[in-house]
C-alpha cells in the first residue's frame, strides 16, 4: 500500500482520517498521534488541522510501529484482543 498525503487546501485537511497514527511533515519530521492531538517531541501537542496547515503537506508513515498497530487492529474489526 502506498502512503497517503494530505495538503493544507485538500480533502482530509480538517480531521485526521481514521487509522492514521503517524505521519511525516514536509521536512521529514515524524509526528505521532495520541487521541486527537499530534506531537513530534512528546511535549508540545497540536491538532490535525494545525499540523496539516503549518507543517504540510504531511505523508503517512506506513512503516512506523504506531501505523502497524493501527492497521493490525483495523483488520480485527477494532478489537484489541
C-alpha positions in Angstrom: 0.0 0.0 0.0 1.3 3.4 -0.9 1.5 6.2 1.7 -1.3 8.8 1.6 -0.6 12.6 1.5 -2.7 15.4 2.9 -2.3 19.1 1.8 -3.5 22.2 3.6 -6.1 23.0 0.9 -7.1 19.4 0.1 -9.6 16.9 1.4 -8.9 15.4 4.8 -7.1 18.6 6.0 -9.6 19.3 8.8 -9.9 15.9 10.5 -7.4 13.1 10.7 -8.5 10.1 8.8 -9.4 7.0 10.9 -6.4 4.7 11.4 -3.7 7.3 10.8 -1.4 7.4 13.8 2.0 8.6 12.3 2.9 11.0 9.6 6.0 12.8 8.2 5.8 16.6 7.6 7.4 18.4 4.6 10.8 18.4 6.3 10.7 14.6 7.1 10.0 15.1 10.8 7.9 12.3 12.4 4.6 13.2 14.1 2.6 10.7 16.1 -0.9 10.8 17.4 -2.4 10.4 20.9 -6.2 10.6 20.8 -6.9 13.9 19.0 -3.5 15.6 19.3 -0.2 15.2 17.4 3.3 15.6 18.6 6.9 15.5 17.2 8.7 15.7 20.5 6.3 14.4 23.2 5.9 17.7 25.0 4.1 20.0 22.5 0.7 18.9 21.1 -1.3 20.3 18.2 -4.5 19.3 16.3 -4.5 17.6 12.9 -5.8 20.8 11.1 -2.9 22.8 12.5 -0.4 20.1 11.7 -1.5 20.0 8.1 -1.8 23.8 7.7 1.5 24.7 9.3 3.7 21.7 8.5 2.0 20.2 5.5 1.9 18.5 3.2 2.0 15.5 5.5 2.6 11.9 4.4 1.5 8.8 6.2 4.4 7.0 7.9 3.4 3.5 6.8 6.5 1.8 8.4 6.1 3.4 11.8 5.1 1.0 14.7 2.1 3.1 15.5 0.8 2.7 12.0 1.4 -1.0 12.0 -0.6 -1.4 15.3 -3.4 0.7 13.8 -3.5 -1.4 10.7 -3.5 -4.6 12.7 -6.4 -3.5 14.9 -8.4 -2.4 11.8 -8.1 -5.9 10.4 -9.6 -7.3 13.6 -12.6 -5.0 13.4 -11.3 -2.7 16.1 -10.9 -5.4 18.7 -7.8 -5.3 20.8 -7.7 -8.9 21.9 
